[in-house]
């Protein structure tokens, strides 16, 4: 049973890797930083809303 589950997991990991490889060229690396915050900071300190 463990071996069967391992095979299933290997197949799923391979499909996930293929999906990620397809999506990587379309990512926007400047959207969020490693800390989860937006990487573009507004230095003025003022927020304008309309």
C-alpha positions, 0 to 999 in steps of 0.5 A: 500500500505504501509503495502504491501511494508513493507511485501516486505521489510521484505522478502528482509531483511530476504533474505539479512540476510541469504545471509550474514550469508552464506558469513560470514565464507568466509570473510577476516577480515584483508583485510581492516580496519574500515577506508577503508585502508588496515589493513596490513601496510608496515613499511619500507616505500619502495614500490617495483614493478617489 
